[in-house]
Structure formats: C-alpha cells, structure tokens
C-alpha cells in the first residue's frame, strides 16, 4: 500500500496533492527524512471531484485525541511512525493544535504503509498509551527516527523511558504479547477502505492522510504533508 479545482469550500492546495506525495511515500524505502519544500507536497490535478463521505468509525474515548474532546472540528490523521512525510506533518500539526485550542481536536489512527516496522512501532505506541504516554511516545519516535525503517527496534524501551513510560518491563511484555494488535489492525483496515474510496475517485493516497470533519459533519479529505497554511485555511472553512 502506498503512502483540482477548489472543492467543498476548501482551498485548492488541499486537493492538489496526490501523485507526487503518494508516490514519494510509497516508493521511499531508503534515504534520510526529507525537508518539506512545496514541490514535495504539491500534487497533480485530480480527474474528478473528491469524495465527501467515508465509512469510518465514530470518534470515542478509545481514540487518541489531542485537544478539546468537544471541539467543533475534528481532524483524523492516519499516520505511520516510519513515514518521513508523517514526520513532517507531525511537527506541523503540533503547531496547528497549539494555535487552535478549543477549535479542533486531532484524532490519531495508525495507517499501514510499505515500511516493515510500521505495525510493530504502532503496537509499541499502544503499549505506551496503556501507561498514559501515547503522545509523548509518538513525539519521541518522530524526533529520533530517521524514517524509512531506520529506527532500531531494540531501542524502543529506551525511547519509551524517555517519553515517561514508568514500567518499562510491562512495556516490553506488552510489545511481545501484542494485546493491542487488533486495535492497530482495525485502524490499518479502515485506511485501506478509505483508500479504495479515494482510488475510485482517481486518487492514490497513503500516509499521512487526513479527514477533516466540520461542525456540520461534512467530511473533507486532505492528502499528504500539507503546509501549515493549508490546514489552517481548511479548519477556518470547517468552522463556518
């Protein structure tokens, strides 16, 4: 699986992002994490309008939510801890959330990609979450991984400790036993279904991928590691 015109009152930059981003995500197996120039987040025009509805599960307390849980706008992120473009988006989203307190909530879901370590690192994130350190752990991994399967999995306990996970022995047992494997699988399966909908609309996408849900319930896809201004404009539009 891989990593137009103005539509739905969302800036064109959101929907002009696919072939270049998804291709870069899908085929980037080696090399350092890229910088985020505009050329890397631009995308060719789509052959038709993008979907405005996806069959995804409702947001619940079981989700990883950053920000006010009752915020009027929801941004669902499908991400991969070894994806270089996800690493770029992660930093953008932290700034976005800091500047939009009370307006938007960020929901993190695991996305399957071509990286071999994706699922194991996602399980590790769930194990950190079991001790209340999901966001701290993802921050630590994105800060340390060179991306593209460059992280040494033997260092996961070290990064968990750095993230504030208290019981490292329990963390290691959790990774080994993988009690949250079904949670990760459900997220990955959901992204597969979303990708099929996007593919039918002429878009090949991967991670990172976003679904913005406005206060009216309208869903808008955002493809790739878009610039801060693109996310901000989309949120402003979703609030109206």
N, C-alpha and C positions, 0 to 999 in steps of 0.2 A: 504494500500500500504506500502510496506517496505521501510524502509530507506536502464601460458602456455609456452607455449613456446614464445620466442621473436617473436613479430609480428609487421609489419608496421614500422620496424626500431626503435621501441620504446622498452625500457628496459622491461625485464620480470616482474619487480616489478609492472608495471602499470597493467598488465593483470592478475597478480596473486593476485587478490584482490576481492573476491565476497561473498562467502558463509558466511565467518566469519564476514565480515564487514556488509553486508546487514542484516544478521541475528541479529547482535548486534543492528543495527539501528531499525529494525522492532519491536523487542521484548523489547527494553529498555524503559519501561514505568515508572520505578522508579529508585531512586538512584542518586548519585551525578555525575557530569560530569566526564568522565574517563580521565586518563592520556593517552598519545599516545604511548605506547610501540609497538615494531614491531609486536608482536603477535596479536595486535588488528587491524592492517592494512594489515596483510597477508591474502592471500586467496588461496583456493584450485585451482588446475589447471582446466582450462575450457575444456569442451568436444570438442570444435572446435574453429576455428578462430572467432575473434570478428568482428562485422560489421565495415565498414569503411565509411558508409554514413548514415545520419539521416535526415529526412524531418523536418527541423526546420526553423523558420522564419529568414529572413536576419537581420543582426545587423543594428540598426538605431539609430537616436538620441533619440528615445523614450526609449531605453535601459539604464540601469545603467552601465556606463562604467568607469572603473578606469584605468588610464594610457593614453598613447598617442592613440587617436582615430584612427590614421593612422598606428599604429604598424603592422608589417608584420604577427605576430602570434596572434591568438585570443584564449582565454581560457574562455569558457562558463561554469559557475558554477550554478548548481541547488541546492539551499540551503534552510534550514529551521531554523528559529531563535531559535527553541526549541530543535534542534537536537544536542546532545553532540558531535558527530563526526564532525558536521559542525562547531562547536565552535573551535575544534582543527584545522580544515582546514583553518578557517578564519585567525588565527594567522600565519599559515604557508604562506598563500597567501599574507599577508601584507609584509612579509619579501621578498617573491619572487618578488613582484612588485617593491619593493624598489631597488632590485639588478638587475632588468632587464628593467630599464627605456628606453623607445623608442623601445623595442623589442617585448613586449607583452602587449595586452590590456585584462583586466579582465571584463567579462560581467556577471552581477548577474541576475539570474532569480529565481523566487520562486518555490520551489518544495513541492508538497503535501506529507505529511507523516502521521504516526499514531498519532501524537501529536494533541490534541484537540485545542490548542491555535495557531497552525501554521498559519491558514488563517487570524485570527484577527490581529496577530502581523505583518503579511505581509502587510495587509491593513494599519496598523499604519506606517510601513516603507514607503509606498507610500505617505501617508499623510505628513510625514516628508520630502520626496522628493519634494513634491509640494512647500515646502519652502526652497528648495535647500540644505537639510541636510540628504540625504539618507545614505551616507557612514558614516557620524558621528553618525547617529541613530543606524545603524547596529553594529557599533563598541561598542556603549554604551550598547545595549541589550546583545550582546555576552559577554561583560565584566561583566554584572550584573546577567544574568540569571543562575540559577543552572542547567538549561536544563530540559527536560522531563516534560514540563508543570509546572515547578517550579516558573516561574515568576508571580508575582501578576499583573494582567492586570490593576488594578486600579492605578498602578504606572507608566503606560505608559506616561502620561503627564509629570511626574517628570523626566523621562528619556529623553523625548523629549526636555525639557528645558535644561537638562544637555548637550544634543547634540547640542544646539544652535538654536533650533526652536524658532523663535521670537514670533509668535502669537499662544499661547497655546490654546486659546479659539477656534480659527479656526481649530487647530489640533484636538481638541476634537470633534468638529462638523463634521469634515471630517471622523473620525473613526465611529461616529454614523451613518452618512448618507452613508458611504462606496461608494463614487463615483468611486473609483478605484478597486472595487470588480471584474470588468470584466478584468482588467489588471492582477490581481493576478490569476484569473481563467484561463486565456489564458496561463500563464506560467505553472500552475499546469497541465493543459491538455496536454501541449507539453511534459512535463516529462512523463506523462502516456503513450503517444505514443512512446517515446524513450524507455521506459521500456519494451514495448511489443516487440520492435525490439531486445533488449538485451535478453529478455526471449526466443525468438525464437532461439537465438544463445547459449542458455543454461546458461544464467546469470540472476540471480535475484538480482536486484540492488535497491537502494533507495537513500536517501540523506546522504552525499553530492555525487553528480555525476557531472562529467566534460566531456566536449567535447573540445578537442584541435584541432584547425584548423590551419594547417601550411600555409606558404606563397604560397604553390602550391594548396591550397584549400582542401587538404586531411584532413579528419576528423578521429580523434582517441579518443576512449572513455578511460577515466581514472576513476576507481571505488574507491570511498572511500577517507578517510583522509590519503592520502599517505604522506610519509616523504618528506621533502624539496628536497632532492637529486633526488628523483624520478621525481618530477615536473620539476626540473631544467634540468635533462637529456632529458626529453621529449621536452622541449622548445628548447634546443640546437639542437636536431634532427630535429624539425619542421622548424628551421631556415635554414637548409642545403638544 
